[in-house]
Amino acid sequence: MKYKGYLIDLDGTMYRGSEPIPAATAFIKRLQAEKIPFLFVTNNTTKSQEEVVKNLSTNFDIHVTEAEVYTGSIATAAYLKSLNKGNKVYAIGEAGLKLALSEAGFVEEETNPDYVVVALDRNVHYHNFELATLAIHRGARFISTNKDTNLPSEKGLIPGAGALTALITASTKKQPTYIGKPEAIIMEEALKVIGLDKSDVLMVGDNYETDIMAGIQNEIDSLLVLSGFTSEKDLEKVAKQPTYVVKSLAEWEF
């Protein structure tokens, strides 16, 4: 089937940490040559759109615009704004998340925030978890940017935002609202950005739990590339299969 557009993951699909995936770079260049629209949809909240674009260009020879990048940070800020329940946030996260929240009009508040947002934070301390836990006990809404328990890197699989979220879930005995893939929240916004119907796009990614389930749960066809998180053996354990599976994006034909 020919698709009018592509929603594409980054970590594990376009690269592994700082390690390039040559077939991924070639895949994007083929899309650009064919003038097929695409949107990078990433759960990663550590970088701003500008930083994602610069990283892709400098380190992986992938040249795109900020409009072709949709991050978990932007989706989270948009969701909080849609709730219209206050503008005070306590966030565990890095610069990309905090910039998106600030640009959307949210202010930092440690003691009595309206929302607690948990994302990947590679410099987090126990005190941050303490503040988040106490704020949720006081009534703050608990938000997590995504369920990713691990991230593929050049070192192997490392803890993701979902792992940090699990600590807060255990300490508060409350479940968060998740924003990123596989949730409908980020996918519906991504479809608006790319301007296509779900039947016309293909979700491309390496992680069955996030990328492929984002397709399955939201009735979007999916392509699993075996370059990152999910292996062929992992697929033997699940009932619902991706629409397509390839070992490399070099195998995919438009």
Secondary structure per residue as TSV (DSSP state, phi and psi in degrees):
chain	resnum	aa	ss	phi	psi
A	1	M	-	360.0	138.2
A	2	K	-	-89.5	130.7
A	3	Y	-	-104.6	144.6
A	4	K	S	-80.1	-20.0
A	5	G	E	-159.9	165.3
A	6	Y	E	-130.6	135.0
A	7	L	E	-104.2	123.3
A	8	I	E	-128.0	132.0
A	9	D	-	-74.7	162.6
A	10	L	-	-106.9	-71.2
A	11	D	B	-61.9	119.5
A	12	G	T	89.7	-13.8
A	13	T	T	-110.3	-48.2
A	14	M	T	-91.8	-26.8
A	15	Y	E	-163.0	166.2
A	16	R	E	-120.3	99.2
A	17	G	T	62.8	-115.7
A	18	S	T	-99.6	4.4
A	19	E	E	-91.1	121.1
A	20	P	E	-68.8	154.8
A	21	I	-	-118.6	97.7
A	22	P	H	-52.8	-39.2
A	23	A	H	-63.7	-29.4
A	24	A	H	-70.5	-43.5
A	25	T	H	-59.8	-44.4
A	26	A	H	-64.5	-35.8
A	27	F	H	-61.3	-46.0
A	28	I	H	-65.2	-40.6
A	29	K	H	-63.6	-34.5
A	30	R	H	-67.8	-42.1
A	31	L	H	-60.0	-44.0
A	32	Q	H	-64.7	-40.0
A	33	A	H	-65.2	-35.4
A	34	E	T	-85.0	-3.3
A	35	K	T	57.0	40.3
A	36	I	-	-95.2	121.8
A	37	P	-	-66.8	146.4
A	38	F	E	-147.5	158.4
A	39	L	E	-139.4	123.3
A	40	F	E	-73.5	121.9
A	41	V	E	-116.8	106.8
A	42	T	E	-122.6	139.7
A	43	N	-	-76.4	-15.2
A	44	N	-	-62.3	128.3
A	45	T	-	-113.4	3.2
A	46	T	S	-76.5	-24.0
A	47	K	S	-116.5	149.5
A	48	S	-	-77.3	169.3
A	49	Q	H	-56.1	-44.1
A	50	E	H	-60.0	-42.3
A	51	E	H	-69.1	-37.1
A	52	V	H	-62.0	-46.4
A	53	V	H	-60.4	-44.2
A	54	K	H	-65.7	-42.0
A	55	N	H	-62.0	-45.5
A	56	L	H	-61.5	-42.2
A	57	S	H	-70.4	-49.8
A	58	T	H	-70.7	-42.0
A	59	N	H	-101.8	-19.5
A	60	F	H	-131.2	6.4
A	61	D	-	57.4	34.2
A	62	I	-	-112.4	117.9
A	63	H	-	-113.7	108.7
A	64	V	-	-135.8	175.1
A	65	T	-	-103.0	165.7
A	66	E	G	-61.8	-30.6
A	67	A	G	-66.8	-15.3
A	68	E	G	-97.5	13.3
A	69	V	E	-126.4	125.9
A	70	Y	E	-126.8	112.8
A	71	T	E	-100.1	163.4
A	72	G	H	-62.0	-28.7
A	73	S	H	-65.0	-46.0
A	74	I	H	-65.4	-42.0
A	75	A	H	-63.8	-39.3
A	76	T	H	-65.5	-47.1
A	77	A	H	-61.2	-41.3
A	78	A	H	-64.5	-40.4
A	79	Y	H	-65.2	-46.5
A	80	L	H	-60.6	-39.9
A	81	K	H	-63.9	-37.5
A	82	S	H	-66.7	-26.7
A	83	L	H	-72.1	-31.9
A	84	N	T	54.0	47.1
A	85	K	S	-117.3	28.4
A	86	G	-	120.8	168.4
A	87	N	S	-126.6	17.2
A	88	K	E	-102.5	127.9
A	89	V	E	-132.8	137.5
A	90	Y	E	-108.8	119.6
A	91	A	E	-119.2	128.4
A	92	I	E	-94.5	111.7
A	93	G	S	174.7	174.9
A	94	E	-	-100.6	-170.4
A	95	A	H	-58.2	-37.4
A	96	G	H	-60.5	-43.4
A	97	L	H	-67.3	-47.5
A	98	K	H	-66.2	-33.6
A	99	L	H	-66.3	-45.0
A	100	A	H	-62.5	-41.4
A	101	L	H	-65.7	-43.6
A	102	S	H	-62.6	-44.7
A	103	E	H	-66.1	-24.2
A	104	A	T	-87.3	0.3
A	105	G	T	98.4	11.3
A	106	F	-	-90.5	149.0
A	107	V	E	-119.0	150.6
A	108	E	E	-76.5	137.4
A	109	E	-	-149.4	122.5
A	110	E	S	-87.7	-35.8
A	111	T	S	-91.5	-50.1
A	112	N	S	-128.9	61.6
A	113	P	-	-75.8	159.9
A	114	D	S	-79.0	-29.3
A	115	Y	E	-136.4	145.4
A	116	V	E	-113.6	123.2
A	117	V	E	-114.1	127.9
A	118	V	E	-114.9	125.4
A	119	A	-	-134.4	-177.6
A	120	L	-	-65.6	130.0
A	121	D	-	-143.3	108.3
A	122	R	T	-82.4	0.8
A	123	N	T	-123.7	23.1
A	124	V	-	-70.2	149.5
A	125	H	-	-121.8	162.8
A	126	Y	H	-54.4	-39.0
A	127	H	H	-58.2	-35.4
A	128	N	H	-64.5	-42.4
A	129	F	H	-65.7	-35.9
A	130	E	H	-62.2	-49.1
A	131	L	H	-61.1	-42.7
A	132	A	H	-63.6	-45.1
A	133	T	H	-61.6	-47.1
A	134	L	H	-63.4	-39.5
A	135	A	H	-65.1	-39.9
A	136	I	H	-67.5	-39.4
A	137	H	H	-61.6	-30.1
A	138	R	T	-81.1	-7.8
A	139	G	T	119.9	1.6
A	140	A	-	-65.6	144.3
A	141	R	E	-72.7	136.9
A	142	F	E	-98.4	117.4
A	143	I	E	-123.7	135.4
A	144	S	E	-121.1	137.6
A	145	T	S	-69.5	-28.6
A	146	N	-	-170.3	167.8
A	147	K	-	-94.2	3.0
A	148	D	-	-57.8	107.1
A	149	T	-	-75.8	-29.1
A	150	N	E	-137.3	155.4
A	151	L	E	-123.9	136.4
A	152	P	E	-74.0	136.2
A	153	S	E	-142.6	173.9
A	154	E	T	-64.3	-18.3
A	155	K	T	-86.2	-19.6
A	156	G	E	126.3	-161.3
A	157	L	E	-83.8	123.8
A	158	I	E	-116.9	161.8
A	159	P	E	-61.4	139.6
A	160	G	-	-112.5	-171.3
A	161	A	H	-60.1	-35.0
A	162	G	H	-63.3	-32.3
A	163	A	H	-68.7	-40.7
A	164	L	H	-67.5	-39.4
A	165	T	H	-60.6	-37.1
A	166	A	H	-60.5	-33.1
A	167	L	H	-65.3	-44.1
A	168	I	H	-68.0	-38.5
A	169	T	H	-59.7	-42.3
A	170	A	H	-66.9	-38.4
A	171	S	H	-81.2	-18.7
A	172	T	H	-109.4	-17.1
A	173	K	T	58.5	32.5
A	174	K	-	-127.0	143.8
A	175	Q	-	-92.7	138.5
A	176	P	-	-84.1	168.2
A	177	T	E	-87.0	123.0
A	178	Y	E	-92.2	143.2
A	179	I	-	-104.1	-48.0
A	180	G	S	-75.6	178.0
A	181	K	T	-50.8	133.9
A	182	P	T	-96.0	16.6
A	183	E	S	-69.5	152.8
A	184	A	H	-66.5	-28.9
A	185	I	H	-53.9	-54.1
A	186	I	H	-73.5	-33.6
A	187	M	H	-69.8	-39.8
A	188	E	H	-64.4	-39.4
A	189	E	H	-68.2	-38.8
A	190	A	H	-63.2	-40.2
A	191	L	H	-63.4	-37.1
A	192	K	H	-63.7	-41.6
A	193	V	H	-65.8	-45.1
A	194	I	H	-77.5	-19.1
A	195	G	T	74.3	33.2
A	196	L	-	-131.7	158.1
A	197	D	-	-77.4	154.9
A	198	K	G	-60.0	-28.9
A	199	S	G	-73.3	-12.4
A	200	D	G	-102.4	-1.0
A	201	V	E	-121.1	160.0
A	202	L	E	-121.9	130.2
A	203	M	E	-90.1	121.7
A	204	V	E	-113.2	127.3
A	205	G	E	-168.3	174.0
A	206	D	S	-105.4	-9.5
A	207	N	-	-112.5	113.6
A	208	Y	I	-60.8	-41.4
A	209	E	I	-66.7	-29.5
A	210	T	I	-111.4	-63.3
A	211	D	I	-63.8	-51.9
A	212	I	I	-72.2	-41.2
A	213	M	H	-65.3	-28.4
A	214	A	H	-60.7	-38.8
A	215	G	H	-69.6	-51.0
A	216	I	H	-60.5	-47.0
A	217	Q	H	-70.9	-23.4
A	218	N	T	-112.7	15.7
A	219	E	T	57.5	45.3
A	220	I	-	-120.4	132.2
A	221	D	E	-60.2	148.7
A	222	S	E	-132.6	148.6
A	223	L	E	-124.8	114.3
A	224	L	E	-92.3	124.3
A	225	V	E	-105.3	129.8
A	226	L	T	-86.6	57.6
A	227	S	T	-116.9	-0.3
A	228	G	S	-144.3	-107.8
A	229	F	S	-73.6	-49.2
A	230	T	-	-95.6	135.2
A	231	S	-	-106.9	170.4
A	232	E	H	-61.0	-36.5
A	233	K	H	-64.9	-36.2
A	234	D	H	-61.1	-37.8
A	235	L	H	-66.0	-26.4
A	236	E	T	-66.3	-18.0
A	237	K	T	-94.9	-5.5
A	238	V	-	-113.0	145.5
A	239	A	S	-79.0	-43.8
A	240	K	S	-90.5	119.3
A	241	Q	-	-97.5	155.1
A	242	P	-	-61.0	159.2
A	243	T	S	-64.4	-39.5
A	244	Y	E	-139.5	153.4
A	245	V	E	-135.4	132.3
A	246	V	E	-134.1	151.7
A	247	K	S	-77.3	-30.9
A	248	S	S	-145.4	147.5
A	249	L	G	-66.7	-13.7
A	250	A	G	-63.8	-22.8
A	251	E	G	-78.7	-19.1
A	252	W	-	-79.4	132.5
A	253	E	-	-112.1	134.1
A	254	F	-	-77.6	360.0
